[in-house]
Amino acid sequence: MKRIAVLVALMFASSVAVANSCPRHMKEIDAALPKAKLSAQQSADVKKLRAEGEQLHKAGKHAESEAALGKAKGILGIK
């Protein structure tokens, strides 16, 4: 029983950690985009992925949000 309680607590903590990292990723993208040397297509892709990531975050789909924001950061060259 104790193990189950610990497992549930860890699962909850990890989901909260992911949820809290989405806004940080969006801020990094917002800060890097104006200075980035991208083609018009790359810039449009980053903006689309960033908006998609924000929408998914607001819908509570944090794993999908992280994926979209990660793609945007990849285009920008952010690690």
Buried (B, 14 or more C-beta within 10 A) or exposed (E): EEEEEEEEEEEEEEEEEBBEBBBEBBEBBEEBBEEBEBEEEBBEBBEEBBEBBBEBBEEEBBEBBBBBBEBBBEBBEBE
